[in-house]
Amino acid sequence: MRPLAIETASRCTIPLSTIVPGAGGGGGGGGSSGNNIFKSYNNKCAESLTISAPTSSYNYRHKSKQLNYRVNAASGSSGSGYDDSDNSTRQLAVLLEVEGVLMDVYRFGNREAFNLAFKKMGLDCAHWTEPIYLDLIRKSFGGEEEMLTLYFNKIGWPTSLPTNEKGSFMKRVLREKKNALEDLVMSKSLPLRPGAEDFIDDAHKEGVPIVVLASYSRSGENIARPIIESLGKDRMSKIKIIGNMEVEQSLYGQLVLGKGVSSSLDEQLVSEARKAASTEKQKIAKEVASVLKLSVDIDTTSSESIQKIVTALRAGAEYAEVPVPNCVLVAGSLPGVAAAEQIGMPCVVLRSRLTSRAEFPSANAILDSFGPPDLTISRLRQLRSS
């Protein structure tokens, strides 16, 4: 994804007072929000460009409209800036998590990767059948160190292992397990969830953008990418993939993550955007504080990871050019559900073996599989309009 680049016309000169009400004229009211700043800037710029450059006004208006799409999506707005003729085909965008949604990694990959790690380390007595694995998950809420502790407390720790080295032993197991999981995923021997490919094809036929969120995959983007590649090149060309780079280059990412706003933006807009960034950071902090009040969480989720998920969701909406409330997240994890709730994005849960008994009270729906009668585009449209 190329960095955000917005071109402005050489004759489009806008007084600061048109961007910040009251600025430059001695009046008050300079505390307008970043969203209003961007809307004012784009609306005024589009009008000026249409007048001063009639021979190329379409190109300038088009670029201004694209910036409106990205700003409104990043800020969560669902109103002004969207042309009704275009909006008819942009009523819905679907954001998909990778692990647990595109592929049930926890069922087909994690358990096998642990067994491969045990074998590599010469732990012949250690082997996780599926019933053992699921029982450990339920008792530890998915915490992998806790799973290892429960298991070896029951069968006995390696006799040559000093008591004070149990922590380093578990870290080595988890490191070998991660390497084994990467090898399994990259070998493309693990299956995608049934119906995932048909779901993406149906969305493409109906003009519904599909965004795949690789940036906050639990096992890392280097595992998420090969899973996405299992869809095939043709199908990958129909979707938008949001990794760490895409998040950082999004307008929201530039404002909130402190990476700096693209130098192609108007200097006055840049100045005001930097001021607006502090407000967005405070908003994220409040979102994080609220999320941390959750009493049940499958993952050990830090405030930093919650912020990462929130930023990825906003960036996904921005790249899809659809407002946050018009997007639906298909999640396989509780942190994803919690982050979607914080920003007002509808969310459905696609359960996997890891989450089969978990509760998701804030989800709009809990489904078991792709395809009728569960997860379909038509069902998501109904959810969106209800």
PELINCOR-V542474 format. One record per residue. N is the residue number from 1. SS is DSSP state (H for helix, E for strand, C for the rest). Layout:
n->N ss->SS
n->N ss->SS
This chain:
n->1 ss->C
n->2 ss->C
n->3 ss->C
n->4 ss->C
n->5 ss->C
n->6 ss->C
n->7 ss->C
n->8 ss->C
n->9 ss->C
n->10 ss->C
n->11 ss->C
n->12 ss->C
n->13 ss->C
n->14 ss->C
n->15 ss->C
n->16 ss->H
n->17 ss->H
n->18 ss->H
n->19 ss->H
n->20 ss->C
n->21 ss->C
n->22 ss->C
n->23 ss->C
n->24 ss->C
n->25 ss->C
n->26 ss->C
n->27 ss->C
n->28 ss->C
n->29 ss->C
n->30 ss->C
n->31 ss->C
n->32 ss->C
n->33 ss->C
n->34 ss->H
n->35 ss->H
n->36 ss->H
n->37 ss->H
n->38 ss->H
n->39 ss->H
n->40 ss->H
n->41 ss->H
n->42 ss->H
n->43 ss->H
n->44 ss->H
n->45 ss->H
n->46 ss->H
n->47 ss->H
n->48 ss->H
n->49 ss->H
n->50 ss->H
n->51 ss->H
n->52 ss->H
n->53 ss->C
n->54 ss->H
n->55 ss->H
n->56 ss->H
n->57 ss->H
n->58 ss->H
n->59 ss->H
n->60 ss->H
n->61 ss->H
n->62 ss->H
n->63 ss->H
n->64 ss->H
n->65 ss->H
n->66 ss->H
n->67 ss->H
n->68 ss->H
n->69 ss->H
n->70 ss->H
n->71 ss->H
n->72 ss->H
n->73 ss->H
n->74 ss->H
n->75 ss->H
n->76 ss->C
n->77 ss->C
n->78 ss->C
n->79 ss->C
n->80 ss->C
n->81 ss->C
n->82 ss->C
n->83 ss->C
n->84 ss->H
n->85 ss->H
n->86 ss->H
n->87 ss->H
n->88 ss->C
n->89 ss->C
n->90 ss->C
n->91 ss->C
n->92 ss->C
n->93 ss->E
n->94 ss->E
n->95 ss->E
n->96 ss->E
n->97 ss->E
n->98 ss->C
n->99 ss->E
n->100 ss->C
n->101 ss->C
n->102 ss->C
n->103 ss->E
n->104 ss->C
n->105 ss->H
n->106 ss->H
n->107 ss->H
n->108 ss->H
n->109 ss->H
n->110 ss->H
n->111 ss->H
n->112 ss->H
n->113 ss->H
n->114 ss->H
n->115 ss->H
n->116 ss->H
n->117 ss->H
n->118 ss->H
n->119 ss->H
n->120 ss->H
n->121 ss->C
n->122 ss->C
n->123 ss->C
n->124 ss->C
n->125 ss->C
n->126 ss->C
n->127 ss->C
n->128 ss->C
n->129 ss->C
n->130 ss->H
n->131 ss->H
n->132 ss->H
n->133 ss->H
n->134 ss->H
n->135 ss->H
n->136 ss->H
n->137 ss->H
n->138 ss->H
n->139 ss->H
n->140 ss->H
n->141 ss->C
n->142 ss->C
n->143 ss->C
n->144 ss->H
n->145 ss->H
n->146 ss->H
n->147 ss->H
n->148 ss->H
n->149 ss->H
n->150 ss->H
n->151 ss->H
n->152 ss->H
n->153 ss->H
n->154 ss->H
n->155 ss->H
n->156 ss->C
n->157 ss->C
n->158 ss->C
n->159 ss->C
n->160 ss->C
n->161 ss->C
n->162 ss->C
n->163 ss->H
n->164 ss->H
n->165 ss->H
n->166 ss->H
n->167 ss->H
n->168 ss->H
n->169 ss->H
n->170 ss->H
n->171 ss->H
n->172 ss->H
n->173 ss->H
n->174 ss->H
n->175 ss->H
n->176 ss->H
n->177 ss->H
n->178 ss->H
n->179 ss->H
n->180 ss->H
n->181 ss->H
n->182 ss->H
n->183 ss->H
n->184 ss->H
n->185 ss->H
n->186 ss->H
n->187 ss->C
n->188 ss->C
n->189 ss->C
n->190 ss->C
n->191 ss->C
n->192 ss->C
n->193 ss->C
n->194 ss->C
n->195 ss->C
n->196 ss->H
n->197 ss->H
n->198 ss->H
n->199 ss->H
n->200 ss->H
n->201 ss->H
n->202 ss->H
n->203 ss->H
n->204 ss->H
n->205 ss->H
n->206 ss->C
n->207 ss->C
n->208 ss->C
n->209 ss->E
n->210 ss->E
n->211 ss->E
n->212 ss->E
n->213 ss->E
n->214 ss->C
n->215 ss->C
n->216 ss->C
n->217 ss->C
n->218 ss->C
n->219 ss->C
n->220 ss->C
n->221 ss->H
n->222 ss->H
n->223 ss->H
n->224 ss->H
n->225 ss->H
n->226 ss->H
n->227 ss->H
n->228 ss->H
n->229 ss->H
n->230 ss->C
n->231 ss->C
n->232 ss->C
n->233 ss->H
n->234 ss->H
n->235 ss->H
n->236 ss->H
n->237 ss->C
n->238 ss->C
n->239 ss->C
n->240 ss->E
n->241 ss->E
n->242 ss->E
n->243 ss->C
n->244 ss->H
n->245 ss->H
n->246 ss->H
n->247 ss->H
n->248 ss->H
n->249 ss->H
n->250 ss->C
n->251 ss->H
n->252 ss->H
n->253 ss->H
n->254 ss->H
n->255 ss->H
n->256 ss->H
n->257 ss->C
n->258 ss->C
n->259 ss->C
n->260 ss->C
n->261 ss->C
n->262 ss->C
n->263 ss->C
n->264 ss->C
n->265 ss->C
n->266 ss->C
n->267 ss->H
n->268 ss->H
n->269 ss->H
n->270 ss->H
n->271 ss->H
n->272 ss->H
n->273 ss->H
n->274 ss->H
n->275 ss->H
n->276 ss->H
n->277 ss->H
n->278 ss->H
n->279 ss->H
n->280 ss->H
n->281 ss->H
n->282 ss->H
n->283 ss->H
n->284 ss->H
n->285 ss->H
n->286 ss->H
n->287 ss->H
n->288 ss->H
n->289 ss->H
n->290 ss->H
n->291 ss->H
n->292 ss->C
n->293 ss->C
n->294 ss->C
n->295 ss->C
n->296 ss->C
n->297 ss->C
n->298 ss->C
n->299 ss->C
n->300 ss->C
n->301 ss->C
n->302 ss->C
n->303 ss->H
n->304 ss->H
n->305 ss->H
n->306 ss->H
n->307 ss->H
n->308 ss->H
n->309 ss->H
n->310 ss->H
n->311 ss->H
n->312 ss->H
n->313 ss->H
n->314 ss->H
n->315 ss->H
n->316 ss->H
n->317 ss->H
n->318 ss->H
n->319 ss->H
n->320 ss->H
n->321 ss->C
n->322 ss->C
n->323 ss->C
n->324 ss->H
n->325 ss->H
n->326 ss->H
n->327 ss->E
n->328 ss->E
n->329 ss->E
n->330 ss->E
n->331 ss->E
n->332 ss->C
n->333 ss->C
n->334 ss->H
n->335 ss->H
n->336 ss->H
n->337 ss->H
n->338 ss->H
n->339 ss->H
n->340 ss->H
n->341 ss->H
n->342 ss->H
n->343 ss->C
n->344 ss->C
n->345 ss->C
n->346 ss->E
n->347 ss->E
n->348 ss->E
n->349 ss->E
n->350 ss->E
n->351 ss->C
n->352 ss->C
n->353 ss->C
n->354 ss->C
n->355 ss->C
n->356 ss->C
n->357 ss->C
n->358 ss->C
n->359 ss->C
n->360 ss->C
n->361 ss->C
n->362 ss->C
n->363 ss->C
n->364 ss->C
n->365 ss->E
n->366 ss->E
n->367 ss->E
n->368 ss->C
n->369 ss->C
n->370 ss->E
n->371 ss->C
n->372 ss->C
n->373 ss->C
n->374 ss->C
n->375 ss->E
n->376 ss->C
n->377 ss->H
n->378 ss->H
n->379 ss->H
n->380 ss->H
n->381 ss->H
n->382 ss->H
n->383 ss->H
n->384 ss->H
n->385 ss->H
n->386 ss->C
